[in-house]
Amino acid sequence: MKTVERSIFPALKAALDDSRIIVLTGMRRVGKTTALRWLLEQVESNNKIYLDLERLDQREVFQEKNYDNVVEYLRNRGLDPDAPMTVALDEIQFVPNLPSVVKYLYDHYAIKFLLTGSSSYYLKNQFTESLSGRKVIFEMFPLTFGEFLDFRGISYQKKENFDEMVFNRHEFERLNAFYEEYLQFGGLPNVVLEPKGETKREILSDIFSSYLNIDVKGMADFRKIGELEMLLRVLANRIGNKLDMTKLSKVVGISRPTLYEYIDFFEKTYVITLLSPHGNPDRSVAGGKKLYFRDNGIASLFMNPGEGALFENALFNQLQSYGSLSYLGKEREFEIDFVIRKPDQTEFGLEAKLHPVQSDQERLAYFAGKYHLQGSWLVGRLATPGFDQFIWGGSIY
């Protein structure tokens, strides 16, 4: 089966010409292994190998004290250590001492390493200092809606500018069923490719169970797994809301210091992400940041998929590739869900609405002008009779 290329692939391929170690990270089942195998195929030399460190027989050699034994292992697997080698290692978090092994081999042999790991938590705690200056890190996220359509073999025309995305009824009628599926089940490749809704939910549940039983237990010193699961259920029903750590601590019965640890872990293992207020990106986790999940499918395990929060959550993830994001609003005043800052530093406001209407547009335009934004758009989930001056969410690929 031909690999469907992801938007990250060109950047990964370009990094092959860089001598540094390529590290690809992201949440479970996001497509890292497929990307790693694809990247290895782009290496013209045959002096290369793929190893899955989740397999005991392939990770044992990396756990030995004599790191030179790895080179002998590669020789026995058919590689020539006297020539440049490319070694792809999948699921590096299964070998705690791997950073030391890779650093030694990188410094003493002509090896180009391609690595994947399921957690920036692991990378930042175990991997950063030992490979300082020797690596380039790529983050992989669930499919965009455009990639979702690519995986399903559905044609579409991507538009780069929001002005070009004004509601098109023909596009809406052709793609709306796919977009509603994307909102409910998210963008994890295995889920997208599964045709049956019931099986999709089973796959999502399996992914989440693996996250709790492997990632949480293996990468963090958390003992109360049930406590983390309960917290995620509470967080899923606060999508798009500002985090109030004091109130949240009382609701879930978890101390604030422990709550900070849990939130940090969820963020670094790509389950949730936090959106900073406009003009103040460095505020702390409790300092008014808004909460979103990285994948709608995972979020929908804990909430009603018909809720408007899932639409806002999907929109947040869809907008990631268009510029840097923040939100704008003050107490008792109108809030703009998303402010996008383009590379040229121009800023635009976008507001998510289930049923957009003219009065919403007028109010948004007023507050966008008040905050000196260069433009604003309503983004709607559903068509509204008699009003088409908005962007349909499914047009943001």
TIMI-829896 format. One line per 4 residues: number of its first residue (from 0); their letters; for each residue x, y, z of C-alpha. Coordinates in Angstrom, 1 decimal, padded with zeros to 4 digits. Each point is the difference from the previous one (the first is absolute). Example, Ala and Ser with C-alpha at 12.3 -4.5 7.8 and 13.67 -1.06 7.14 Angstrom:
0) AS) 012.3/-004.5/007.8 | 001.4/003.4/-000.7
//
This chain:
0) MKTV) 000.0/000.0/000.0 | 001.4/003.4/-001.0 | 000.8/002.3/002.8 | -002.2/003.2/000.0
4) ERSI) 002.5/002.8/000.4 | -000.5/002.3/003.0 | 000.7/003.7/000.0 | 003.0/-000.5/002.3
8) FPAL) 001.7/-002.4/-002.5 | 001.9/002.7/-002.1 | 001.6/001.5/003.1 | 001.0/-003.5/001.2
12) KAAL) 001.6/-000.8/-003.4 | 001.9/003.3/-000.1 | 001.4/-000.9/003.4 | 001.7/-003.1/-001.4
16) DDSR) 002.6/002.4/-001.5 | 000.7/001.3/003.5 | 002.6/-001.9/002.0 | -002.0/000.2/003.2
20) IIVL) -002.1/-002.7/001.5 | -003.7/000.2/-001.1 | -002.4/-000.5/002.9 | -003.7/-000.4/-000.8
24) TGMR) -002.5/000.2/002.9 | -003.7/000.1/000.5 | -002.9/-001.7/001.7 | -000.7/-003.7/-000.3
28) RVGK) -001.2/-001.3/-003.4 | 000.4/003.3/-001.7 | 002.0/-001.5/-002.8 | 003.6/000.2/001.1
32) TTAL) 001.0/-003.5/-001.0 | -001.4/000.5/-003.5 | 001.8/003.3/-000.3 | 003.3/-001.7/001.3
36) RWLL) -000.3/-002.8/-002.6 | -000.8/002.5/-002.7 | 003.0/002.1/000.9 | 002.3/-003.0/000.0
40) EQVE) -001.2/-000.8/-003.5 | 001.2/003.4/-001.1 | 003.6/-000.9/000.9 | 001.6/-001.0/-003.3
44) SNNK) 002.7/-002.2/001.6 | -000.8/-003.6/000.9 | 002.2/000.2/003.1 | -003.0/000.6/002.2
48) IYLD) -002.2/-001.8/002.5 | -003.3/000.4/001.9 | -000.2/-001.3/003.6 | -003.1/-000.1/002.2
52) LERL) 001.1/000.6/003.6 | -003.4/-001.2/001.3 | 001.3/-003.5/-001.0 | 002.2/-001.4/002.7
56) DQRE) 002.3/-001.8/-002.5 | 000.7/003.3/-001.7 | 000.6/002.1/003.0 | 002.2/-002.3/002.1
60) VFQE) 003.2/001.0/-001.7 | -000.7/003.7/000.8 | -000.2/-000.9/003.7 | 003.6/-001.5/000.1
64) KNYD) 002.7/001.9/001.8 | 002.4/-000.2/-002.9 | -001.5/002.3/-002.7 | 002.4/-001.3/-002.7
68) NVVE) -002.0/-003.2/000.1 | -002.7/001.9/-001.8 | 002.3/000.4/-003.0 | 000.7/-003.7/000.0
72) YLRN) -003.7/-000.7/000.1 | -000.5/002.3/-003.0 | 002.8/-001.8/-001.8 | -001.6/-003.4/000.7
76) RGLD) -003.3/001.4/-001.4 | 001.7/000.8/-003.3 | 001.2/003.5/000.3 | 003.5/001.3/-000.8
80) PDAP) 001.4/002.0/003.0 | 002.8/001.3/-002.2 | -002.5/001.9/-002.1 | -002.6/002.6/001.1
84) MTVA) -003.0/-001.8/001.6 | -003.6/001.1/000.5 | -001.6/-001.5/003.1 | -003.7/000.5/000.6
88) LDEI) -001.1/-000.7/003.6 | -003.7/-000.1/000.8 | -001.5/000.6/003.5 | 003.2/001.1/001.7
92) QFVP) -001.7/000.5/003.4 | 000.3/-003.8/000.5 | 003.7/000.4/000.6 | 000.6/002.5/002.8
96) NLPS) 003.8/000.2/-000.6 | -000.4/000.5/-003.8 | 001.2/003.7/000.0 | 003.4/-001.1/001.3
100) VVKY) 000.2/-002.8/-002.5 | -001.0/002.2/-002.9 | 002.4/002.8/001.1 | 003.0/-002.4/000.1
104) LYDH) -000.8/-001.6/-003.3 | -000.7/003.4/-001.7 | 003.4/001.4/001.3 | 002.0/-003.1/-001.0
108) YAIK) -001.6/-001.4/-003.1 | -001.4/001.2/-003.3 | -003.6/-000.7/000.9 | -003.1/002.1/-000.9
112) FLLT) -002.6/-000.7/002.6 | -003.8/000.3/-000.6 | -001.9/-000.4/003.3 | -003.6/000.0/001.1
116) GSSS) -001.5/000.4/003.5 | -003.5/000.4/001.3 | 000.7/002.8/002.4 | 001.7/003.3/000.3
120) YYLK) -000.2/-000.6/003.7 | 002.6/-002.8/-000.5 | 002.0/002.1/-002.4 | 000.2/003.0/002.1
124) NQFT) 000.8/-001.9/003.2 | 002.4/-002.6/-001.3 | 001.1/001.1/-003.4 | 000.7/003.7/-000.2
128) ESLS) 003.3/000.7/001.7 | 001.9/-003.2/-001.1 | -000.7/000.8/-003.7 | 000.2/003.7/000.1
132) GRKV) 000.9/001.4/-003.5 | -000.2/-003.5/-001.5 | -003.7/-000.4/-000.7 | -002.9/001.7/-001.8
136) IFEM) -003.5/-000.8/001.4 | -003.2/-000.2/-002.0 | -003.4/-000.2/001.6 | -002.7/-002.0/-001.8
140) FPLT) -003.7/000.6/000.7 | -003.3/-001.7/-001.0 | -001.1/000.5/-003.6 | -001.2/003.4/-001.2
144) FGEF) -003.4/-000.1/-001.7 | 001.8/000.2/-003.3 | 002.2/-003.0/000.9 | -003.2/-001.8/001.1
148) LDFR) -001.4/000.5/-003.5 | 003.2/-001.1/-001.5 | -000.1/-003.3/002.0 | -003.6/-000.5/-001.2
152) GISY) 000.8/000.8/-003.6 | -002.2/003.0/-000.1 | 001.0/003.0/-002.3 | 000.0/003.5/001.3
156) QKKE) 001.6/003.4/-000.8 | 002.0/001.5/002.8 | -000.2/003.7/000.4 | 002.8/001.9/001.8
160) NFDE) -001.8/003.2/000.8 | -003.1/000.3/002.1 | -001.6/002.5/-002.5 | -000.2/-002.9/-002.5
164) MVFN) -001.8/-002.3/002.5 | -003.4/001.8/000.0 | -002.9/-002.5/000.3 | -000.5/-002.1/-003.1
168) RHEF) -003.2/-002.0/000.1 | 001.1/-002.6/-002.5 | 003.2/-000.6/002.0 | -002.0/-000.3/003.2
172) ERLN) -002.5/-002.5/-001.4 | 002.8/-002.1/-001.6 | 002.3/-000.1/003.1 | -002.2/000.6/003.0
176) AFYE) -000.5/-003.7/000.9 | 003.8/-000.5/000.0 | 000.5/003.1/002.2 | -002.6/-001.2/002.5
180) EYLQ) 001.8/-003.3/000.2 | 003.3/001.9/000.5 | -001.6/002.0/002.8 | -001.2/-003.1/001.8
184) FGGL) 002.8/-002.5/-000.5 | 003.0/002.2/-000.5 | 003.1/-000.4/-002.2 | 002.0/-003.1/001.2
188) PNVV) 000.8/-001.9/-003.2 | -001.3/-003.5/001.1 | -003.3/001.6/001.1 | -000.4/002.0/-003.2
192) LEPK) 000.5/-003.1/-002.1 | -002.5/-002.2/001.9 | -003.5/000.3/-001.6 | -002.1/-001.1/003.0
196) GETK) -000.8/002.5/002.7 | -000.2/-002.7/002.7 | 003.4/-001.3/-000.9 | 001.4/003.5/-000.1
200) REIL) -001.0/000.5/003.6 | 001.6/-003.4/000.9 | 003.2/001.1/-001.6 | -000.1/003.3/001.9
204) SDIF) -000.6/-001.7/003.3 | 002.9/-002.4/-000.7 | 002.3/003.0/-000.7 | -001.0/001.7/003.2
208) SSYL) 000.4/-003.2/002.0 | 003.5/-000.5/-001.4 | 000.8/003.6/000.9 | -001.0/-000.6/003.6
212) NIDV) 001.6/-003.4/000.4 | 003.2/000.6/-002.0 | 000.8/003.7/-000.3 | -001.3/001.1/003.4
216) KGMA) 001.4/-003.0/001.9 | 003.3/-000.1/-002.0 | 000.9/003.6/-000.2 | -001.2/001.6/003.2
220) DFRK) 000.0/-000.8/003.7 | -003.8/000.2/000.3 | -001.6/-002.6/002.1 | -003.7/001.0/-000.1
224) IGEL) -000.9/-000.8/-003.6 | -003.7/000.3/000.8 | 000.6/003.5/001.2 | 001.5/001.0/-003.3
228) EMLL) -002.8/-001.6/-001.9 | -002.6/001.9/002.1 | 001.9/003.3/-000.6 | 000.0/-000.6/-003.8
232) RVLA) -003.8/-000.5/000.1 | -000.4/003.3/001.9 | 002.3/001.8/-002.4 | -001.8/-001.3/-003.1
236) NRIG) -003.1/001.8/001.2 | 002.0/003.2/000.4 | 001.2/000.3/-003.6 | 000.3/003.6/-001.1
240) NKLD) -000.1/001.2/003.6 | 002.7/001.8/002.0 | 001.7/-002.2/002.6 | -000.7/001.0/003.5
244) MTKL) 002.3/-002.2/002.0 | -001.4/000.9/003.4 | -003.6/-000.9/-001.1 | 001.2/-003.1/-001.9
248) SKVV) 001.9/-001.2/003.1 | -003.2/000.2/002.1 | -002.1/-001.8/-002.7 | 002.3/-003.0/-000.5
252) GISR) 001.3/-000.1/003.6 | 003.7/000.1/-001.1 | 002.5/002.4/001.6 | 001.2/002.9/-002.2
256) PTLY) 003.7/-001.2/-000.1 | -001.2/-003.4/-001.2 | -002.4/001.6/-002.4 | 002.8/002.0/-001.6
260) EYID) 002.0/-003.2/-000.5 | -002.9/-001.8/-001.6 | -000.8/002.9/-002.4 | 003.6/000.3/-001.0
264) FFEK) 000.2/-003.7/-000.7 | -003.2/000.0/-002.1 | 001.4/002.9/-002.0 | 003.4/-001.6/-000.6
268) TYVI) -001.5/-003.3/-001.0 | -002.2/001.8/-002.6 | -003.4/-000.7/001.6 | -000.8/003.7/000.7
272) TLLS) 001.4/003.4/-000.9 | -000.4/003.4/001.5 | -000.7/003.2/-001.8 | 001.5/003.3/001.3
276) PHGN) -001.9/003.3/000.2 | 000.9/002.5/-002.7 | 003.1/002.0/000.7 | 001.0/-002.1/003.0
280) PDRS) 001.3/-003.4/-001.2 | 002.2/-000.6/003.0 | -002.6/-000.1/002.7 | 000.0/-003.1/002.2
284) VAGG) -002.2/-003.0/-000.5 | -002.5/001.4/002.5 | 000.2/003.5/-001.4 | -003.1/000.1/-002.1
288) KKLY) 001.0/-002.5/-002.8 | -002.8/-001.7/-001.9 | -000.1/-003.8/-000.2 | -000.3/-002.1/-003.2
292) FRDN) 000.6/-003.7/-000.9 | 002.4/-000.9/-002.7 | -002.5/-002.4/-001.5 | -003.8/000.2/-000.2
296) GIAS) -000.3/-003.8/000.1 | 001.7/-000.3/003.3 | -002.0/003.0/001.4 | -003.3/-001.6/-001.2
300) LFMN) 000.7/-003.1/002.2 | -000.9/002.3/002.9 | -002.7/002.3/-001.3 | -003.0/000.3/-002.2
304) PGEG) 001.3/000.3/-003.6 | -002.9/002.3/-000.9 | 001.2/002.8/002.2 | 001.3/003.2/-001.5
308) ALFE) 003.2/-000.5/002.0 | 001.1/-002.8/-002.4 | -000.4/002.4/-002.9 | 002.1/002.7/001.7
312) NALF) 002.6/-002.7/001.0 | 000.3/-001.2/-003.7 | 000.3/003.6/-001.2 | 002.8/000.7/002.4
316) NQLQ) 001.9/-003.0/-001.4 | -000.8/000.9/-003.6 | 001.4/003.5/000.4 | 003.4/-001.1/001.3
320) SYGS) 001.6/000.1/-003.5 | -001.2/003.5/-000.9 | 002.0/001.9/002.6 | 000.6/000.4/003.7
324) LSYL) -003.2/-000.1/002.1 | -001.3/001.8/003.1 | -003.4/001.1/001.3 | -001.2/003.4/000.8
328) GKER) -002.4/001.2/002.7 | -000.5/001.6/003.3 | -002.4/-000.6/002.9 | -003.6/001.0/-000.8
332) EFEI) 001.0/000.9/-003.6 | -000.4/-001.8/-003.3 | 002.7/-002.7/-000.6 | 001.5/-000.8/-003.3
336) DFVI) 000.7/-003.8/-000.1 | 003.1/000.1/-002.1 | 002.4/002.7/-001.1 | 002.4/-001.1/-002.7
340) RKPD) 003.3/001.8/-000.5 | 001.4/-000.6/-003.5 | 003.8/000.0/-000.7 | -000.3/003.6/-001.2
344) QTEF) -001.3/000.9/003.5 | -003.6/000.8/-001.2 | -002.7/-001.2/002.3 | -003.5/-001.3/-000.6
348) GLEA) -002.8/-001.1/002.2 | -002.1/-003.1/-000.4 | -003.1/-000.9/001.9 | -001.6/-003.5/000.1
352) KLHP) -003.8/-000.2/-000.3 | -002.3/-003.0/-000.5 | -002.5/002.1/-001.9 | 001.6/003.3/-001.1
356) VQSD) -002.2/003.0/-000.6 | 000.4/003.6/-001.1 | -000.1/001.4/003.5 | 002.9/-002.3/001.0
360) QERL) 002.0/001.4/-002.9 | -000.7/003.6/000.9 | 000.9/-000.5/003.6 | 003.2/-001.8/-000.9
364) AYFA) 001.0/002.7/-002.4 | -000.6/002.7/002.6 | 002.3/-001.7/002.6 | 002.6/-000.9/-002.6
368) GKYH) 000.2/003.7/-000.8 | 000.1/000.9/003.6 | 003.1/-002.2/000.5 | 001.6/001.3/-003.2
372) LQGS) -000.1/-003.4/-001.9 | 000.4/000.1/-003.7 | -003.1/-002.0/-000.7 | -002.5/-002.5/001.4
376) WLVG) -002.1/-003.0/-001.1 | -002.8/-002.1/001.4 | 000.6/-003.7/-000.3 | -003.1/-002.1/000.0
380) RLAT) -000.7/-003.7/000.4 | -003.4/000.1/-001.7 | -001.6/001.9/-002.8 | -002.4/002.9/000.9
384) PGFD) -002.9/000.9/-002.3 | 000.4/003.5/-001.5 | 003.5/000.5/001.3 | 003.2/-001.0/-001.8
388) QFIW) 002.6/002.5/001.1 | 001.9/-002.5/002.1 | 002.6/-002.7/-000.4 | -001.2/-003.6/000.3
392) GGSI) 002.2/-002.0/002.3 | 000.5/-002.7/-002.6 | 001.7/002.6/-002.4 | 003.0/000.2/002.3
396) Y) 002.1/-002.8/-001.2
//
